Amino acid sequence: MRKIDLTNFQVATSETARQINRRITLNFLRHHQPMSRADLSRRSGLQRSTVSAIVDQLIEEGWITEGAIGRLPRGRRPRFLHLNVERTGIVGVNLRPEMTTVGLANIDARFEAQRSFPTPADPSAFVRLVARTIASLRTECPRMVCEGIGVSLPGRVDAAGRLVFAPNLGWRDVDLRQMLEAATELPVNVENAANACALGEVWFGSHDEHLRHLVAVTVSEGIGVGVLLNGQLVHGANAMAGEFGHMTLDESGPPCCCGKRGCWERYASNSAAVDYYTNSAQPKRGPSEPRLRFEDLLRLAEGGDRSAVEALERMAQFLGAGLATIVTGLAPQLIVVIGEVTSIWDRVGPIVADVLERRALRETPTRIVPTDHTTQPRLRGAVTLVIQQHFGVPNVA
């Protein structure tokens, strides 16, 4: 149970109760539609008059539609209710150092349209390009009412939406929320990519409804970690909780873009695997050749290139070592791994499991699960940032 902070609190009012009851109604429909008003009252425990008032308001706002009329042996025939998934549009932005993807989804996190483009080096140019892309997507889907924008990015943002730490992106002290809201005239939520992925797994993943302790690990140019304990995201002081990617494994190790040396992500990220291959492959790549991408490394490994296979196996060893630290220190029920590496989990997974067997406490029954990359977990997580504003529990204290 949380202690009430008497220097920073919000009192519960009648509006708080209405918001809670409204979101209970929306969530029952989300999970059990179609439902009648009587079904909602019976399943939720809310009074029929309360349910009717909430439903009428949600219909007026376009969140709910009325469907077929049911049949009963006697009495008033019920009219079934559905979420209006075709009406509500949510923009998700997956910002990565090399490529950005913008998608327009409904409240089921099903994407109706999306675009990808190289990420501009300048934040202002990025905002302008995102705004133009969103305008194009909204024109393509005119029936959808856009409720907001969610942005997942490789860095940490404070409560105001200001980017405070993004070494792989190279941006510092950027008020991304304010810039995007000014450019699009839509509400914006900005969050670390791993945090967004953790929320996306809770809301849309195929997991037990009672899952309360989950860690999301994004493996890409670097490594991000999103920590959800007791059903709550852990942000920590200055929003810096979860930066396991920058825990030092070796002070004399390779330099990291954060300014230190020997960080975990310098051993277990996509970039690290590419470096392993580049430093060991024969013959060496010429200076005029473009830098090898992780996707190229995967293809080489699938083709039987021994140096590529060894690079991925070394990456897997260090990935397992870092995950063992997370398992031992946080004891989550589940760790989900997000990234291109999941496409070869049949090769990487057994190595990770072997390292965990040797390094993690056996009393901690944490499952390690690769995500399905076809669900676009980063983009889905970005959309979840907005969805939770309408379906999640309101903040009170």
Secondary structure, DSSP 4 states (H G I P E B T S, - for coil): -PPP-TTS-----HHHHHHHHHHHHHHHHHHH-SB-HHHHHHHH---HHHHHHHHHHHHHHTSEEEEEE---SSSPPPEEEEE-TTTEEEEEEEE-SSEEEEEEE-TT--EEEEEEEEPPSSHHHHHHHHHHHHHHHHHHSTTPEEEEEEEEESSEE-TTSEEEE-TTTT--SEEHHHHHHHHHSS-EEEEEHHHHHHHHHHHHSS--TT---EEEEEESSSEEEEEEETTEE---GGG-TT-GGGSBS-TTS-B-TTS-BSBTHHHHSHHHHHHHHHHH-SSPPPTTSPPPPHHHHHHHHHTT-HHHHHHHHHHHHHHHHHHHHHHHHH--SEEEEESGGGGGHHHHHHHHHHHHHHHS-TT---EEEE--GGG-HHHHHHHHHHHHHHHSPPP--
